[in-house]
Amino acid sequence: MKIGTVTGAVWSSRKAQCLQGQTFLVVDTMLGPVVAADQVGAGKGDKVLLVTGTVASKFCMEAPVDAAVVAIVDPEQHPGTE
């Protein structure tokens, strides 16, 4: 798992049927930007928890994704994440 900050979204006019209804976010991580399927309704500026690889596709109904946002980190509850 990785923690990152949402910096934007990716928009597409067409996408594969298995990706219909998915929102894709750009998340900055320590290793650089990642495009991730949003599973929790995160928005720009949110600190989020990412899963990657095979685990990510499990959160997205077996869709072919490499990363998924699975939680929004609450900085008030965990001050060390700011």
PDB file of N, CA, C and O in Angstrom:
ATOM      1  N   MET A   1       0.845  -1.176   0.000  1.00  0.00           N
ATOM      2  CA  MET A   1       0.000   0.000   0.000  1.00  0.00           C
ATOM      3  C   MET A   1       0.888   1.236   0.000  1.00  0.00           C
ATOM      4  O   MET A   1       2.022   1.223   0.479  1.00  0.00           O
ATOM      5  N   LYS A   2       0.328   2.296  -0.554  1.00  0.00           N
ATOM      6  CA  LYS A   2       1.046   3.559  -0.650  1.00  0.00           C
ATOM      7  C   LYS A   2       0.118   4.694  -0.223  1.00  0.00           C
ATOM      8  O   LYS A   2      -1.103   4.581  -0.338  1.00  0.00           O
ATOM      9  N   ILE A   3       0.698   5.778   0.266  1.00  0.00           N
ATOM     10  CA  ILE A   3      -0.073   6.985   0.558  1.00  0.00           C
ATOM     11  C   ILE A   3       0.328   8.036  -0.451  1.00  0.00           C
ATOM     12  O   ILE A   3       1.508   8.185  -0.768  1.00  0.00           O
ATOM     13  N   GLY A   4      -0.656   8.768  -0.960  1.00  0.00           N
ATOM     14  CA  GLY A   4      -0.396   9.831  -1.912  1.00  0.00           C
ATOM     15  C   GLY A   4      -1.432  10.925  -1.787  1.00  0.00           C
ATOM     16  O   GLY A   4      -2.354  10.840  -0.976  1.00  0.00           O
ATOM     17  N   THR A   5      -1.266  11.966  -2.610  1.00  0.00           N
ATOM     18  CA  THR A   5      -2.187  13.092  -2.622  1.00  0.00           C
ATOM     19  C   THR A   5      -2.804  13.224  -4.009  1.00  0.00           C
ATOM     20  O   THR A   5      -2.094  13.214  -5.014  1.00  0.00           O
ATOM     21  N   VAL A   6      -4.120  13.347  -4.058  1.00  0.00           N
ATOM     22  CA  VAL A   6      -4.823  13.505  -5.337  1.00  0.00           C
ATOM     23  C   VAL A   6      -4.517  14.894  -5.885  1.00  0.00           C
ATOM     24  O   VAL A   6      -4.713  15.899  -5.201  1.00  0.00           O
ATOM     25  N   THR A   7      -4.032  14.940  -7.133  1.00  0.00           N
ATOM     26  CA  THR A   7      -3.705  16.218  -7.773  1.00  0.00           C
ATOM     27  C   THR A   7      -4.595  16.527  -8.968  1.00  0.00           C
ATOM     28  O   THR A   7      -4.567  17.645  -9.483  1.00  0.00           O
ATOM     29  N   GLY A   8      -5.373  15.570  -9.410  1.00  0.00           N
ATOM     30  CA  GLY A   8      -6.239  15.803 -10.559  1.00  0.00           C
ATOM     31  C   GLY A   8      -6.972  14.545 -10.970  1.00  0.00           C
ATOM     32  O   GLY A   8      -6.971  13.538 -10.262  1.00  0.00           O
ATOM     33  N   ALA A   9      -7.599  14.629 -12.134  1.00  0.00           N
ATOM     34  CA  ALA A   9      -8.363  13.501 -12.664  1.00  0.00           C
ATOM     35  C   ALA A   9      -7.989  13.281 -14.122  1.00  0.00           C
ATOM     36  O   ALA A   9      -7.486  14.183 -14.791  1.00  0.00           O
ATOM     37  N   VAL A  10      -8.239  12.077 -14.600  1.00  0.00           N
ATOM     38  CA  VAL A  10      -8.032  11.738 -16.005  1.00  0.00           C
ATOM     39  C   VAL A  10      -9.408  11.564 -16.627  1.00  0.00           C
ATOM     40  O   VAL A  10     -10.232  10.804 -16.117  1.00  0.00           O
ATOM     41  N   TRP A  11      -9.658  12.261 -17.720  1.00  0.00           N
ATOM     42  CA  TRP A  11     -10.954  12.188 -18.418  1.00  0.00           C
ATOM     43  C   TRP A  11     -10.745  11.510 -19.755  1.00  0.00           C
ATOM     44  O   TRP A  11      -9.721  11.704 -20.410  1.00  0.00           O
ATOM     45  N   SER A  12     -11.720  10.714 -20.156  1.00  0.00           N
ATOM     46  CA  SER A  12     -11.639  10.063 -21.460  1.00  0.00           C
ATOM     47  C   SER A  12     -13.009  10.105 -22.131  1.00  0.00           C
ATOM     48  O   SER A  12     -14.046   9.988 -21.478  1.00  0.00           O
ATOM     49  N   SER A  13     -12.985  10.274 -23.435  1.00  0.00           N
ATOM     50  CA  SER A  13     -14.245  10.282 -24.173  1.00  0.00           C
ATOM     51  C   SER A  13     -14.709   8.862 -24.498  1.00  0.00           C
ATOM     52  O   SER A  13     -15.890   8.637 -24.763  1.00  0.00           O
ATOM     53  N   ARG A  14     -13.773   7.899 -24.478  1.00  0.00           N
ATOM     54  CA  ARG A  14     -14.111   6.494 -24.721  1.00  0.00           C
ATOM     55  C   ARG A  14     -13.248   5.640 -23.829  1.00  0.00           C
ATOM     56  O   ARG A  14     -12.081   5.951 -23.592  1.00  0.00           O
ATOM     57  N   LYS A  15     -13.828   4.556 -23.331  1.00  0.00           N
ATOM     58  CA  LYS A  15     -13.041   3.597 -22.560  1.00  0.00           C
ATOM     59  C   LYS A  15     -13.637   2.209 -22.702  1.00  0.00           C
ATOM     60  O   LYS A  15     -14.791   2.051 -23.101  1.00  0.00           O
ATOM     61  N   ALA A  16     -12.844   1.213 -22.373  1.00  0.00           N
ATOM     62  CA  ALA A  16     -13.284  -0.174 -22.466  1.00  0.00           C
ATOM     63  C   ALA A  16     -14.536  -0.387 -21.616  1.00  0.00           C
ATOM     64  O   ALA A  16     -14.714   0.260 -20.584  1.00  0.00           O
ATOM     65  N   GLN A  17     -15.394  -1.293 -22.054  1.00  0.00           N
ATOM     66  CA  GLN A  17     -16.654  -1.577 -21.372  1.00  0.00           C
ATOM     67  C   GLN A  17     -16.437  -1.895 -19.890  1.00  0.00           C
ATOM     68  O   GLN A  17     -17.214  -1.451 -19.044  1.00  0.00           O
ATOM     69  N   CYS A  18     -15.396  -2.653 -19.573  1.00  0.00           N
ATOM     70  CA  CYS A  18     -15.151  -3.045 -18.187  1.00  0.00           C
ATOM     71  C   CYS A  18     -14.732  -1.881 -17.299  1.00  0.00           C
ATOM     72  O   CYS A  18     -14.698  -2.015 -16.076  1.00  0.00           O
ATOM     73  N   LEU A  19     -14.411  -0.735 -17.908  1.00  0.00           N
ATOM     74  CA  LEU A  19     -14.020   0.448 -17.140  1.00  0.00           C
ATOM     75  C   LEU A  19     -15.127   1.494 -17.061  1.00  0.00           C
ATOM     76  O   LEU A  19     -14.930   2.550 -16.460  1.00  0.00           O
ATOM     77  N   GLN A  20     -16.284   1.220 -17.655  1.00  0.00           N
ATOM     78  CA  GLN A  20     -17.404   2.156 -17.595  1.00  0.00           C
ATOM     79  C   GLN A  20     -17.788   2.401 -16.143  1.00  0.00           C
ATOM     80  O   GLN A  20     -17.881   1.458 -15.356  1.00  0.00           O
ATOM     81  N   GLY A  21     -18.008   3.648 -15.788  1.00  0.00           N
ATOM     82  CA  GLY A  21     -18.396   3.997 -14.430  1.00  0.00           C
ATOM     83  C   GLY A  21     -17.219   4.230 -13.497  1.00  0.00           C
ATOM     84  O   GLY A  21     -17.411   4.697 -12.374  1.00  0.00           O
ATOM     85  N   GLN A  22     -16.007   3.916 -13.936  1.00  0.00           N
ATOM     86  CA  GLN A  22     -14.825   4.141 -13.108  1.00  0.00           C
ATOM     87  C   GLN A  22     -14.351   5.584 -13.259  1.00  0.00           C
ATOM     88  O   GLN A  22     -14.334   6.126 -14.364  1.00  0.00           O
ATOM     89  N   THR A  23     -13.966   6.198 -12.146  1.00  0.00           N
ATOM     90  CA  THR A  23     -13.329   7.509 -12.149  1.00  0.00           C
ATOM     91  C   THR A  23     -11.846   7.289 -11.928  1.00  0.00           C
ATOM     92  O   THR A  23     -11.455   6.504 -11.064  1.00  0.00           O
ATOM     93  N   PHE A  24     -11.021   7.972 -12.697  1.00  0.00           N
ATOM     94  CA  PHE A  24      -9.576   7.827 -12.575  1.00  0.00           C
ATOM     95  C   PHE A  24      -8.961   9.109 -12.064  1.00  0.00           C
ATOM     96  O   PHE A  24      -9.235  10.191 -12.582  1.00  0.00           O
ATOM     97  N   LEU A  25      -8.122   8.986 -11.038  1.00  0.00           N
ATOM     98  CA  LEU A  25      -7.479  10.128 -10.406  1.00  0.00           C
ATOM     99  C   LEU A  25      -5.974  10.066 -10.612  1.00  0.00           C
ATOM    100  O   LEU A  25      -5.394   8.986 -10.723  1.00  0.00           O
ATOM    101  N   VAL A  26      -5.344  11.250 -10.663  1.00  0.00           N
ATOM    102  CA  VAL A  26      -3.889  11.339 -10.658  1.00  0.00           C
ATOM    103  C   VAL A  26      -3.483  11.527  -9.202  1.00  0.00           C
ATOM    104  O   VAL A  26      -3.917  12.469  -8.539  1.00  0.00           O
ATOM    105  N   VAL A  27      -2.647  10.621  -8.717  1.00  0.00           N
ATOM    106  CA  VAL A  27      -2.216  10.654  -7.321  1.00  0.00           C
ATOM    107  C   VAL A  27      -0.694  10.778  -7.289  1.00  0.00           C
ATOM    108  O   VAL A  27       0.020   9.954  -7.859  1.00  0.00           O
ATOM    109  N   ASP A  28      -0.206  11.829  -6.609  1.00  0.00           N
ATOM    110  CA  ASP A  28       1.239  11.983  -6.442  1.00  0.00           C
ATOM    111  C   ASP A  28       1.698  11.131  -5.273  1.00  0.00           C
ATOM    112  O   ASP A  28       1.162  11.229  -4.169  1.00  0.00           O
ATOM    113  N   THR A  29       2.702  10.288  -5.526  1.00  0.00           N
ATOM    114  CA  THR A  29       3.303   9.454  -4.489  1.00  0.00           C
ATOM    115  C   THR A  29       4.787   9.798  -4.415  1.00  0.00           C
ATOM    116  O   THR A  29       5.287  10.596  -5.208  1.00  0.00           O
ATOM    117  N   MET A  30       5.475   9.199  -3.471  1.00  0.00           N
ATOM    118  CA  MET A  30       6.920   9.433  -3.356  1.00  0.00           C
ATOM    119  C   MET A  30       7.672   8.951  -4.590  1.00  0.00           C
ATOM    120  O   MET A  30       8.779   9.411  -4.870  1.00  0.00           O
ATOM    121  N   LEU A  31       7.064   8.020  -5.326  1.00  0.00           N
ATOM    122  CA  LEU A  31       7.710   7.478  -6.529  1.00  0.00           C
ATOM    123  C   LEU A  31       7.257   8.176  -7.804  1.00  0.00           C
ATOM    124  O   LEU A  31       7.642   7.771  -8.900  1.00  0.00           O
ATOM    125  N   GLY A  32       6.442   9.224  -7.672  1.00  0.00           N
ATOM    126  CA  GLY A  32       5.943   9.944  -8.830  1.00  0.00           C
ATOM    127  C   GLY A  32       4.443   9.775  -8.979  1.00  0.00           C
ATOM    128  O   GLY A  32       3.803   9.111  -8.163  1.00  0.00           O
ATOM    129  N   PRO A  33       3.875  10.381 -10.033  1.00  0.00           N
ATOM    130  CA  PRO A  33       2.425  10.324 -10.215  1.00  0.00           C
ATOM    131  C   PRO A  33       1.940   8.945 -10.656  1.00  0.00           C
ATOM    132  O   PRO A  33       2.619   8.234 -11.397  1.00  0.00           O
ATOM    133  N   VAL A  34       0.742   8.585 -10.178  1.00  0.00           N
ATOM    134  CA  VAL A  34       0.109   7.314 -10.511  1.00  0.00           C
ATOM    135  C   VAL A  34      -1.330   7.606 -10.899  1.00  0.00           C
ATOM    136  O   VAL A  34      -1.981   8.443 -10.273  1.00  0.00           O
ATOM    137  N   VAL A  35      -1.837   6.927 -11.923  1.00  0.00           N
ATOM    138  CA  VAL A  35      -3.257   7.003 -12.257  1.00  0.00           C
ATOM    139  C   VAL A  35      -3.928   5.833 -11.560  1.00  0.00           C
ATOM    140  O   VAL A  35      -3.526   4.681 -11.724  1.00  0.00           O
ATOM    141  N   ALA A  36      -4.979   6.151 -10.762  1.00  0.00           N
ATOM    142  CA  ALA A  36      -5.635   5.119  -9.965  1.00  0.00           C
ATOM    143  C   ALA A  36      -7.145   5.197 -10.106  1.00  0.00           C
ATOM    144  O   ALA A  36      -7.709   6.286 -10.206  1.00  0.00           O
ATOM    145  N   ALA A  37      -7.795   4.050 -10.115  1.00  0.00           N
ATOM    146  CA  ALA A  37      -9.259   3.975 -10.137  1.00  0.00           C
ATOM    147  C   ALA A  37      -9.771   4.342  -8.743  1.00  0.00           C
ATOM    148  O   ALA A  37      -9.352   3.751  -7.748  1.00  0.00           O
ATOM    149  N   ASP A  38     -10.668   5.307  -8.679  1.00  0.00           N
ATOM    150  CA  ASP A  38     -11.187   5.791  -7.393  1.00  0.00           C
ATOM    151  C   ASP A  38     -12.347   4.918  -6.929  1.00  0.00           C
ATOM    152  O   ASP A  38     -13.343   4.773  -7.637  1.00  0.00           O
ATOM    153  N   GLN A  39     -12.217   4.337  -5.735  1.00  0.00           N
ATOM    154  CA  GLN A  39     -13.268   3.485  -5.183  1.00  0.00           C
ATOM    155  C   GLN A  39     -13.991   4.123  -4.006  1.00  0.00           C
ATOM    156  O   GLN A  39     -14.915   3.528  -3.451  1.00  0.00           O
ATOM    157  N   VAL A  40     -13.571   5.354  -3.612  1.00  0.00           N
ATOM    158  CA  VAL A  40     -14.116   5.949  -2.393  1.00  0.00           C
ATOM    159  C   VAL A  40     -14.617   7.381  -2.546  1.00  0.00           C
ATOM    160  O   VAL A  40     -15.045   7.978  -1.558  1.00  0.00           O
ATOM    161  N   GLY A  41     -14.580   7.947  -3.735  1.00  0.00           N
ATOM    162  CA  GLY A  41     -15.057   9.314  -3.938  1.00  0.00           C
ATOM    163  C   GLY A  41     -14.079  10.375  -3.482  1.00  0.00           C
ATOM    164  O   GLY A  41     -14.493  11.420  -2.980  1.00  0.00           O
ATOM    165  N   ALA A  42     -12.792  10.129  -3.648  1.00  0.00           N
ATOM    166  CA  ALA A  42     -11.766  11.092  -3.252  1.00  0.00           C
ATOM    167  C   ALA A  42     -11.778  12.287  -4.200  1.00  0.00           C
ATOM    168  O   ALA A  42     -12.278  12.202  -5.321  1.00  0.00           O
ATOM    169  N   GLY A  43     -11.223  13.393  -3.733  1.00  0.00           N
ATOM    170  CA  GLY A  43     -11.159  14.600  -4.547  1.00  0.00           C
ATOM    171  C   GLY A  43      -9.788  15.242  -4.474  1.00  0.00           C
ATOM    172  O   GLY A  43      -8.929  14.816  -3.701  1.00  0.00           O
ATOM    173  N   LYS A  44      -9.592  16.263  -5.279  1.00  0.00           N
ATOM    174  CA  LYS A  44      -8.316  16.960  -5.355  1.00  0.00           C
ATOM    175  C   LYS A  44      -7.906  17.450  -3.967  1.00  0.00           C
ATOM    176  O   LYS A  44      -8.697  18.050  -3.241  1.00  0.00           O
ATOM    177  N   GLY A  45      -6.650  17.177  -3.621  1.00  0.00           N
ATOM    178  CA  GLY A  45      -6.104  17.591  -2.336  1.00  0.00           C
ATOM    179  C   GLY A  45      -6.222  16.542  -1.244  1.00  0.00           C
ATOM    180  O   GLY A  45      -5.565  16.660  -0.209  1.00  0.00           O
ATOM    181  N   ASP A  46      -7.047  15.515  -1.450  1.00  0.00           N
ATOM    182  CA  ASP A  46      -7.196  14.468  -0.435  1.00  0.00           C
ATOM    183  C   ASP A  46      -5.944  13.603  -0.353  1.00  0.00           C
ATOM    184  O   ASP A  46      -5.348  13.262  -1.375  1.00  0.00           O
ATOM    185  N   LYS A  47      -5.547  13.250   0.875  1.00  0.00           N
ATOM    186  CA  LYS A  47      -4.519  12.229   1.069  1.00  0.00           C
ATOM    187  C   LYS A  47      -5.236  10.891   1.010  1.00  0.00           C
ATOM    188  O   LYS A  47      -6.258  10.702   1.669  1.00  0.00           O
ATOM    189  N   VAL A  48      -4.706   9.964   0.225  1.00  0.00           N
ATOM    190  CA  VAL A  48      -5.395   8.699  -0.006  1.00  0.00           C
ATOM    191  C   VAL A  48      -4.451   7.513   0.166  1.00  0.00           C
ATOM    192  O   VAL A  48      -3.228   7.637   0.110  1.00  0.00           O
ATOM    193  N   LEU A  49      -5.075   6.364   0.378  1.00  0.00           N
ATOM    194  CA  LEU A  49      -4.362   5.093   0.463  1.00  0.00           C
ATOM    195  C   LEU A  49      -4.569   4.358  -0.853  1.00  0.00           C
ATOM    196  O   LEU A  49      -5.700   4.190  -1.310  1.00  0.00           O
ATOM    197  N   LEU A  50      -3.470   3.923  -1.457  1.00  0.00           N
ATOM    198  CA  LEU A  50      -3.509   3.210  -2.740  1.00  0.00           C
ATOM    199  C   LEU A  50      -3.126   1.746  -2.558  1.00  0.00           C
ATOM    200  O   LEU A  50      -2.267   1.414  -1.741  1.00  0.00           O
ATOM    201  N   VAL A  51      -3.767   0.889  -3.319  1.00  0.00           N
ATOM    202  CA  VAL A  51      -3.285  -0.485  -3.483  1.00  0.00           C
ATOM    203  C   VAL A  51      -2.907  -0.641  -4.945  1.00  0.00           C
ATOM    204  O   VAL A  51      -3.479   0.010  -5.819  1.00  0.00           O
ATOM    205  N   THR A  52      -1.943  -1.505  -5.199  1.00  0.00           N
ATOM    206  CA  THR A  52      -1.452  -1.662  -6.572  1.00  0.00           C
ATOM    207  C   THR A  52      -1.396  -3.134  -6.958  1.00  0.00           C
ATOM    208  O   THR A  52      -1.520  -4.025  -6.118  1.00  0.00           O
ATOM    209  N   GLY A  53      -1.206  -3.358  -8.242  1.00  0.00           N
ATOM    210  CA  GLY A  53      -1.057  -4.709  -8.759  1.00  0.00           C
ATOM    211  C   GLY A  53      -2.363  -5.488  -8.764  1.00  0.00           C
ATOM    212  O   GLY A  53      -3.440  -4.915  -8.927  1.00  0.00           O
ATOM    213  N   THR A  54      -2.256  -6.777  -8.586  1.00  0.00           N
ATOM    214  CA  THR A  54      -3.418  -7.670  -8.627  1.00  0.00           C
ATOM    215  C   THR A  54      -4.480  -7.275  -7.614  1.00  0.00           C
ATOM    216  O   THR A  54      -5.673  -7.381  -7.897  1.00  0.00           O
ATOM    217  N   VAL A  55      -4.066  -6.823  -6.446  1.00  0.00           N
ATOM    218  CA  VAL A  55      -5.012  -6.413  -5.407  1.00  0.00           C
ATOM    219  C   VAL A  55      -5.906  -5.269  -5.914  1.00  0.00           C
ATOM    220  O   VAL A  55      -7.099  -5.245  -5.614  1.00  0.00           O
ATOM    221  N   ALA A  56      -5.348  -4.340  -6.666  1.00  0.00           N
ATOM    222  CA  ALA A  56      -6.125  -3.215  -7.191  1.00  0.00           C
ATOM    223  C   ALA A  56      -7.254  -3.694  -8.090  1.00  0.00           C
ATOM    224  O   ALA A  56      -8.370  -3.181  -8.005  1.00  0.00           O
ATOM    225  N   SER A  57      -6.987  -4.654  -8.935  1.00  0.00           N
ATOM    226  CA  SER A  57      -8.035  -5.141  -9.842  1.00  0.00           C
ATOM    227  C   SER A  57      -9.163  -5.824  -9.076  1.00  0.00           C
ATOM    228  O   SER A  57     -10.305  -5.814  -9.537  1.00  0.00           O
ATOM    229  N   LYS A  58      -8.875  -6.411  -7.927  1.00  0.00           N
ATOM    230  CA  LYS A  58      -9.912  -7.043  -7.105  1.00  0.00           C
ATOM    231  C   LYS A  58     -10.917  -6.002  -6.591  1.00  0.00           C
ATOM    232  O   LYS A  58     -12.109  -6.290  -6.482  1.00  0.00           O
ATOM    233  N   PHE A  59     -10.436  -4.800  -6.278  1.00  0.00           N
ATOM    234  CA  PHE A  59     -11.305  -3.723  -5.797  1.00  0.00           C
ATOM    235  C   PHE A  59     -12.159  -3.144  -6.926  1.00  0.00           C
ATOM    236  O   PHE A  59     -13.154  -2.466  -6.670  1.00  0.00           O
ATOM    237  N   CYS A  60     -11.770  -3.411  -8.170  1.00  0.00           N
ATOM    238  CA  CYS A  60     -12.445  -2.826  -9.327  1.00  0.00           C
ATOM    239  C   CYS A  60     -13.180  -3.887 -10.137  1.00  0.00           C
ATOM    240  O   CYS A  60     -13.234  -3.797 -11.364  1.00  0.00           O
ATOM    241  N   MET A  61     -13.738  -4.878  -9.479  1.00  0.00           N
ATOM    242  CA  MET A  61     -14.506  -5.942 -10.137  1.00  0.00           C
ATOM    243  C   MET A  61     -13.730  -6.597 -11.253  1.00  0.00           C
ATOM    244  O   MET A  61     -14.257  -6.828 -12.341  1.00  0.00           O
ATOM    245  N   GLU A  62     -12.463  -6.898 -10.975  1.00  0.00           N
ATOM    246  CA  GLU A  62     -11.590  -7.607 -11.907  1.00  0.00           C
ATOM    247  C   GLU A  62     -11.257  -6.806 -13.169  1.00  0.00           C
ATOM    248  O   GLU A  62     -10.797  -7.381 -14.156  1.00  0.00           O
ATOM    249  N   ALA A  63     -11.482  -5.494 -13.151  1.00  0.00           N
ATOM    250  CA  ALA A  63     -11.105  -4.659 -14.301  1.00  0.00           C
ATOM    251  C   ALA A  63      -9.578  -4.557 -14.357  1.00  0.00           C
ATOM    252  O   ALA A  63      -8.909  -4.663 -13.329  1.00  0.00           O
ATOM    253  N   PRO A  64      -9.032  -4.352 -15.550  1.00  0.00           N
ATOM    254  CA  PRO A  64      -7.574  -4.320 -15.700  1.00  0.00           C
ATOM    255  C   PRO A  64      -6.976  -2.986 -15.251  1.00  0.00           C
ATOM    256  O   PRO A  64      -6.636  -2.144 -16.082  1.00  0.00           O
ATOM    257  N   VAL A  65      -6.850  -2.796 -13.934  1.00  0.00           N
ATOM    258  CA  VAL A  65      -6.245  -1.575 -13.396  1.00  0.00           C
ATOM    259  C   VAL A  65      -5.009  -1.943 -12.581  1.00  0.00           C
ATOM    260  O   VAL A  65      -4.933  -3.028 -12.005  1.00  0.00           O
ATOM    261  N   ASP A  66      -4.044  -1.028 -12.539  1.00  0.00           N
ATOM    262  CA  ASP A  66      -2.801  -1.243 -11.793  1.00  0.00           C
ATOM    263  C   ASP A  66      -2.821  -0.608 -10.415  1.00  0.00           C
ATOM    264  O   ASP A  66      -2.025  -0.982  -9.553  1.00  0.00           O
ATOM    265  N   ALA A  67      -3.729   0.358 -10.188  1.00  0.00           N
ATOM    266  CA  ALA A  67      -3.780   1.042  -8.900  1.00  0.00           C
ATOM    267  C   ALA A  67      -5.220   1.437  -8.593  1.00  0.00           C
ATOM    268  O   ALA A  67      -5.989   1.769  -9.495  1.00  0.00           O
ATOM    269  N   ALA A  68      -5.576   1.397  -7.306  1.00  0.00           N
ATOM    270  CA  ALA A  68      -6.919   1.787  -6.879  1.00  0.00           C
ATOM    271  C   ALA A  68      -6.839   2.571  -5.580  1.00  0.00           C
ATOM    272  O   ALA A  68      -6.089   2.209  -4.674  1.00  0.00           O
ATOM    273  N   VAL A  69      -7.615   3.649  -5.491  1.00  0.00           N
ATOM    274  CA  VAL A  69      -7.745   4.416  -4.253  1.00  0.00           C
ATOM    275  C   VAL A  69      -8.784   3.692  -3.404  1.00  0.00           C
ATOM    276  O   VAL A  69      -9.931   3.534  -3.823  1.00  0.00           O
ATOM    277  N   VAL A  70      -8.381   3.245  -2.197  1.00  0.00           N
ATOM    278  CA  VAL A  70      -9.281   2.463  -1.357  1.00  0.00           C
ATOM    279  C   VAL A  70      -9.628   3.136  -0.037  1.00  0.00           C
ATOM    280  O   VAL A  70     -10.459   2.619   0.711  1.00  0.00           O
ATOM    281  N   ALA A  71      -9.007   4.284   0.273  1.00  0.00           N
ATOM    282  CA  ALA A  71      -9.331   4.996   1.512  1.00  0.00           C
ATOM    283  C   ALA A  71      -8.872   6.441   1.410  1.00  0.00           C
ATOM    284  O   ALA A  71      -7.899   6.755   0.724  1.00  0.00           O
ATOM    285  N   ILE A  72      -9.588   7.312   2.104  1.00  0.00           N
ATOM    286  CA  ILE A  72      -9.168   8.698   2.266  1.00  0.00           C
ATOM    287  C   ILE A  72      -8.599   8.798   3.682  1.00  0.00           C
ATOM    288  O   ILE A  72      -9.271   8.451   4.653  1.00  0.00           O
ATOM    289  N   VAL A  73      -7.362   9.272   3.793  1.00  0.00           N
ATOM    290  CA  VAL A  73      -6.688   9.370   5.085  1.00  0.00           C
ATOM    291  C   VAL A  73      -7.164  10.633   5.788  1.00  0.00           C
ATOM    292  O   VAL A  73      -7.139  11.719   5.211  1.00  0.00           O
ATOM    293  N   ASP A  74      -7.597  10.486   7.036  1.00  0.00           N
ATOM    294  CA  ASP A  74      -8.077  11.610   7.830  1.00  0.00           C
ATOM    295  C   ASP A  74      -6.920  12.182   8.641  1.00  0.00           C
ATOM    296  O   ASP A  74      -6.505  11.564   9.621  1.00  0.00           O
ATOM    297  N   PRO A  75      -6.387  13.344   8.264  1.00  0.00           N
ATOM    298  CA  PRO A  75      -5.216  13.894   8.958  1.00  0.00           C
ATOM    299  C   PRO A  75      -5.510  14.283  10.409  1.00  0.00           C
ATOM    300  O   PRO A  75      -4.588  14.335  11.222  1.00  0.00           O
ATOM    301  N   GLU A  76      -6.762  14.556  10.749  1.00  0.00           N
ATOM    302  CA  GLU A  76      -7.106  14.904  12.133  1.00  0.00           C
ATOM    303  C   GLU A  76      -6.938  13.702  13.053  1.00  0.00           C
ATOM    304  O   GLU A  76      -6.591  13.863  14.224  1.00  0.00           O
ATOM    305  N   GLN A  77      -7.179  12.504  12.538  1.00  0.00           N
ATOM    306  CA  GLN A  77      -7.044  11.301  13.346  1.00  0.00           C
ATOM    307  C   GLN A  77      -5.602  10.780  13.364  1.00  0.00           C
ATOM    308  O   GLN A  77      -5.198  10.074  14.288  1.00  0.00           O
ATOM    309  N   HIS A  78      -4.843  11.138  12.336  1.00  0.00           N
ATOM    310  CA  HIS A  78      -3.474  10.655  12.203  1.00  0.00           C
ATOM    311  C   HIS A  78      -2.567  11.822  11.817  1.00  0.00           C
ATOM    312  O   HIS A  78      -2.190  11.948  10.651  1.00  0.00           O
ATOM    313  N   PRO A  79      -2.204  12.693  12.797  1.00  0.00           N
ATOM    314  CA  PRO A  79      -1.436  13.915  12.498  1.00  0.00           C
ATOM    315  C   PRO A  79      -0.124  13.683  11.769  1.00  0.00           C
ATOM    316  O   PRO A  79       0.335  14.581  11.062  1.00  0.00           O
ATOM    317  N   GLY A  80       0.498  12.526  11.908  1.00  0.00           N
ATOM    318  CA  GLY A  80       1.762  12.259  11.250  1.00  0.00           C
ATOM    319  C   GLY A  80       1.667  12.148   9.745  1.00  0.00           C
ATOM    320  O   GLY A  80       2.704  12.073   9.086  1.00  0.00           O
ATOM    321  N   THR A  81       0.458  12.132   9.157  1.00  0.00           N
ATOM    322  CA  THR A  81       0.308  11.979   7.712  1.00  0.00           C
ATOM    323  C   THR A  81       0.207  13.305   6.987  1.00  0.00           C
ATOM    324  O   THR A  81       0.067  13.316   5.764  1.00  0.00           O
ATOM    325  N   GLU A  82       0.272  14.422   7.694  1.00  0.00           N
ATOM    326  CA  GLU A  82       0.126  15.735   7.042  1.00  0.00           C
ATOM    327  C   GLU A  82       1.340  16.095   6.245  1.00  0.00           C
ATOM    328  O   GLU A  82       1.383  17.163   5.634  1.00  0.00           O
TER     329      GLU A  82
END
